[in-house]
Each structure stands twice: as C-alpha cells, then as structure tokens.
Amino acid sequence: QVHLVESGGGLVQAGGSLRLSCAASGRTFGSHTMAWFRQAPGKEREFVGAIKWSGSYTVYADSAKGRFTISRDNAKNTVYLQMTSLKPEDTAVYYCAAGIISGGVSYDYKYASWGQGTQVTVSS
C-alpha cells in the first residue's frame, strides 16, 4: 500500500500546457509501477500512461502519445505528467495509481493504491 497525492490541476486554454504531480509515500515502493488515469463526467476511467519507479520503462495511451510525458524524481518521491497541446477532450479528473505489476499496466484493476484526483479543465 502506497499513499498518493495528486496536485497541479487547473484551468488552461486549448493548446496550452500543464504539469501534474503525484507525491508518493509509505513503505518501500521501488518495485512499483506508477500510472496516470483520467475520468471525464459520465465516462469510464481511462488509462493515460505509466512508468516504473526503477528503470526506463514507460508506456502511453494513443490519446497521450506525442503530447504527454511521464517522468519521475526519485529524490522527491514524485511522478509527473507533463501535458502539452491540450485539447478540450482532455478535460477530466486525473488520478495517480501505484502497484506491483509484471504486465498489463493499462488495466486499472491491477493497481492497489490510488490518489484522490485532480481536476483538469481545458477551454476552447
């Protein structure tokens, strides 16, 4: 179990950028996979991307590829989601998740720990 707190959400115009942060705490989580999901009103939770706490592995959903970048700062126990070229359809509550996962990182049921979410609103 890892405690996660997201921050950095807000209102931004289409074409703009925003960086979300996910601060992690708890027991040793060096073997964990960290992921970002999002959920718009009336829609199901959607995978955005994931990164391993150790190593260089990253994976992105097609909707995020080329626009979003996941990175980490091990010294700060923080994972980031840098979002650029934002579109109104990116509007959603963004959640950080963590889990010990060997494969299938895009499936939300594989993650044991979740943050409270942070709202991102993109205006046209």
N, C-alpha and C positions, 0 to 999 in steps of 0.2 A: 504494500500500500504506500502510495506517494501522494503527498498533499500538493495540489497545483493551484496557482492563482494567475489568471489572465489579466492583462491590462493593455491600454493603448488604443482601444476602440474610440470611435467618434464619427463625426460628420465630415465628409470630403466630397468634392466635386468630381464628376466623371473625368477620367484621365489623370487624376491625382494619385498620390502615394500615401501609404500608411504602414506603420510597423507595429505589430502586436508582440507582446512579451508574455512568456509563461515561466513563472518562477516556481521551481520545484524544491521540495524539502521532504525530509523523512529519513528512512534507513537507506543503506547503500542502494543506488539505482543505476550504477554504471553499466549494467547489462540490459537496461530498459530501452524500448523503442518509444519515442515521443512523436505524437501525431497531432495534427490540426483537423478538426471537423467544423462544419458550419450547418446552421439550420435556419431557413427562412420561414416566415409565418405561413402555416398551412402546409408545409412541406416536410419531408423526412430528413433526418440528419444525413449529411453528405461528407464524404472524405475529401480533404483538401491536399494533404501531403504528410510525410513522415520522415523522421531522421533517427538514427541510432545514437545513443548517448556517447558511445565509443565507436571509432572507425569513421568511415566516409560515406556510408550508405544513405542515400536519400531517394525518395520516390514521390511523384506528384500525380494528381488527377489531371485529366486532359484540360479541364477548365482553368487550371492553375499553371500549367506548364508554359514556361516562357515569360510569365508575368509575376509569379510569386516565387520567393526563395526562402527556404527554411535553413536556419543556421543555429549554432549553439555557442555559448560561452561557459565552459566548464567551471571556470573560477567563480562565476556568478550563479551557477546552477540554474541557468536560464536558457530557454529556447525561444527563438524569434521567428516570426512570419513577416517578411518584408513583402508588401503588396504594392505593385505598380500598375499603371494603366488600368485603374479601377473602372468598373462598369456598374450601372445600376443593378444588374443582376447579381452582383457580388454582395448586395445588402443582405445581412444575416447576423445572427448571434454566432460568434466564433468560439469554439471550445478547444481546450488543450486536453490531451489524454496521454496516459502512460501505461505500459505493460511489458511483461517479458514475453516476447513474441518471436517465434522462429520463422514464420512465414505468414502471408496473407495479412499484411499490415493495414489494408484498406477496410477491413471488417471491424465495425465498432464493438462487436461483442467480445473481441479479443482483448480489449483494454479494461483493466481493473480500476484505474484511477482517472477521475475527471475533475476539471475545474468548473467554476461557476458560470463561465461565459462572459464575453464582452461584445457589446453591440457595435457593428459597423454599418453605417448608412452612407450610400453613395447617391448623390443627387445628380440629375441630368441637366 
